Amino acid sequence: MALITYLTRIQFEFGALKLLEQELQLLGIRRPLIVTDKGIIAAGLWAKVKEKLPGNMPIALYDGTPENPTEAAMRDALKIYKDEGCDGIIAIGGGSPMDLAKGVALMATHPGNSLQPYAMVEGGATKITSKVAPIVAIPTTSGTGSEVSRGGVIIMDSGRKLAIGSPHLIPKLALIDPELTLGLPPHLTAGTGMDAFTHNIECFLSNAYNPPADGIALDGLDKAWRYVERATRDGQDREARFNMAMAAMEGAMVFQKGLGAVHALSHPTGGLKGHRLHHGTLNAAYLPAVLRFNAPAVGEKYRKVAQVLGLPEREGTAEGVANAVAALNERLGIPRGLGAMGLRQDEVEQIADGALGDHCHLSTPRQPTKAQYVELIEQSWG
C-alpha cells in the first residue's frame, strides 16, 4: 500500500516575503528563534527578512550553523531557544539552517539530550510526535527543498551523518521567495541546482508506487534540466530562478518515495572530517555512475527520463542519460570527480561502510553490496 501525503502550507512567489508577518500570526509564533548562518547575515538576506517582522517582536538569533549541521550546533541553538523562551523557529538559508532548525524544534519538545535515538536508521521516526515546535522555512537557495520535506540530516556526536524524519518535522510554512536567490554565486547555483536535479531523478527511479509523486518528480526534473544552466550563467534571470525554486520544492515533495544510492554515498562523504564538501556537488559527481548501476532495476523509466531531457530516442538508456548528466556537470563547472574535491583513496572504505548504513540504501532501486559501493566511488573519482 502506498502512503501519499502532501501537508505543507506553501507561499510561493516573487515578493512572498511580505506575507511573513501575517503568516506568523496565523501560526501563533510571537517569540521566534532565527536559525541561519553567517553567510546569510553577510549577504544581507537576514536584514531583508527582519524588515518584514513586526518592529516590537522579540527576536533571538543563532547564526552559527555549519555547512554540514552538527549535534553540537543544535545544542548551541537549543540553549538560546530555551533561554529566550522562544515559541517557534524561522529558518533562513539553504538546507543546513533548515535541517538544524528541525533538530532544535525536535529537541525543544522531546526528551533526551541527543538526536541520534530519533534518527531514521535507529527507528526513531515513531518517537517523534506532534509536539515539535513550529518552523517557518525561508530558503535562499534552490536545492535541498528542506522547506517542504519531513527530514533533516545532521552529523551526530558519533561522527555519523544521519537523517531524522517524520511528518511532524515538516515546516508549518514554506515561504519561498525566489527574490532571495538572485545573489547566489554561480558555483553554489550549480551545486544546489544539481541537488534538486538529483532529488527529482532519484525519486522518480525509486520502485515505490506513487504515481502523483512520479508526476511531480518529472516536472521538477524538466525544470531543473532546462533552467539550471541559465540560472548559473545569469543569476539575475528571474524566470530561471523561479523555476529552479520550484524544481527544488518539487524534488523534496516526492521524498516520500525514497532516494537512492547517490544519497547513500553523498551523506557519509559529506560527513568526512577534514573536508568541506558541498552536498549537491557530491550528488552531481556520484549521479552518472549510479544511473548506470541502476539500469537492470528500473525497467523502461530511462526512456521517460530521456524524453523529459529532450534526448534522442536511441539515448533513452541508462548510458544515454548518464552521459547527458555528465555533460551537464561539465557545462556547469562541477569538479571532475571526487579526486578533484580533495578526497583520498584511504577514505573509500569508510564511505562504502557509511553508504551501507544510510537510510537511502534501503530505498534505492538496486541495492549495492559494499564491493559495488567501492566500485561506484572509484567510477566517480574522475
Secondary structure, 3 states (H helix, E strand, C coil): CCCCCCCCEEEECCCHHHHHHHHHHHHCCCCEEEECEHHHHHCCHHHHHHCCCCCCCCCEEECECCCCCEHHHHHHHHHHHHHCCCCEEEEEECHHHHHHHHHHHHHCCCCCCCCHHHEHHHCHHHHCCCCCCCEEEEECCCCCCHHHCCEEEEECCCCCEEEEECHHHCCCEEEECHHHHCCCCHHHHHHHHHHHHHHHHHHHHCCCCCHHHHHHHHHHHHHHHHHHHHHHHCCCCHHHHHHHHHHHHHHHHCHHHCCCHHHHHHHHHHCCCCCCCCHHHHHHHHHHHHHHHCHHHCCCHHHHHHHHHCCCHHHCCHHHHHHHHHHHHHHHCCCCCCHHHCCCHHHHHHHHHHHHCCHHHHCCCCCCCHHHHHHHHHHCCC
